[in-house]
Structures are given as C-alpha cells and as structure tokens.
C-alpha cells in the first residue's frame, strides 16, 4: 500500500462546477497536508497547506482534512478552464524534510 | 522576489554518462530539496540540503549525489546514467525553519538514450 494515494482521473467537469479532489494516506503520524497544482511540463505550485484536522479556505479553494479517516480533500468552487492541471497532494515526514506525494489527479475543466 | 530557477531546461544524455543539474533557491530560502518525477507519477524525494549538509535522503542509490553552496544554490549529480533515470528533476527551496514548506522550480527534463 502506498503511503499517499490519489485517483489518477482524468476528472472532466464543465466550467463553473464545484470540483472535489481527494487523497487517502496511511500514516497516522502525518500532521501537515499540502496541495500542489502542476501544469503540463511545469513544476508543482504550492496552492495551500493545512495542519492537522479541519478546513482552510483561500479564495475559490478549500482544503479539508479528516484525520479520523485519513482522508484529505481539495474543493474548487466556480471552476475555470485555467484550473485544468494535475493536482498533487503531499505530506511531510516528521523530520519535515521529505514530502511524500500522491500520484496526482488530472483535472479538465471544459468551457 | 525571484522564484526557484533550474538549469538546463532539458538535456539528452547517453546511458553510462554523468550529468549535473543546477538549482538556485528562492530569495531568503536556505534549504534545497531534489525530487525525481517520472511521467504520470508524483515526485519522489531524492535528498535535501541544509547549511551545505545532506539533511535526509530518499531511496536512491549513491550514484545520485548533491552539493549545496554558501549562497544556498545546489547541484544534483548523477553518475552512470541508466535509461530509467529519464524523468523530470525538480528542485524545491524552503524558508528557514519550515523545511516542509517547499516551493518548486520548473524542473529539468532529462532523457537518457
């Protein structure tokens, strides 16, 4: 079992839809949870990160962590074609030096 | 504020050769991490450098080595290249005290033939 898992997609939605992207993780010691966006042939861009359980909102993006079920989510409201990218979840080890990534979910937002 | 930069953008090498990739960290960041990303997969941690010392290493063989310089820039060296080394190599830098908060550069795409 991989430490962090994501459905690879692709996930195709119409413009304006609410998007839900999800990850599961296996190590209950993980405390921080990151979301990155990666456009084709580019480096990952840090969108936001949360600590422990709860929600965090930044504009159209909301990150949610449920530590009891080891489940993390990223919601995108009013999705735009420019949101079309691969979304990666990641979590650092306790030393804080290594990020473990999921395989990424490819999102396509159609006009 | 200048972000993380990497050079070269892409390169092609032959199996058995050696390669050096370079990274300049974001202004104010003193920690650099390197990742390998195969096509269609998430990045895999290679190692991290802090204060010019290796600060953690992933499951990569010793032919992957690195350096960090006093200005916090870094190099990744790979010896005896194999076909499976073909990937996007990503450098990330972190602000002091938050090594988990990693900001990535655009990557170097390495093709080994």
Interface residues (C-beta under 8 A of the other chain):
Chain A: X4 X6 X8 X32 X34 X36 X41 X42 X43 X44 X45 X46 X49 X88 X90 X92 X95 X96 X97 X98 X99 X100 X101 X102 X103 X104
Chain B: X4 X33 X35 X40 X41 X42 X43 X44 X45 X48 X50 X55 X56 X58 X88 X90 X98 X99 X100 X101 X102 X103 X104 X105 X106 X107 X109
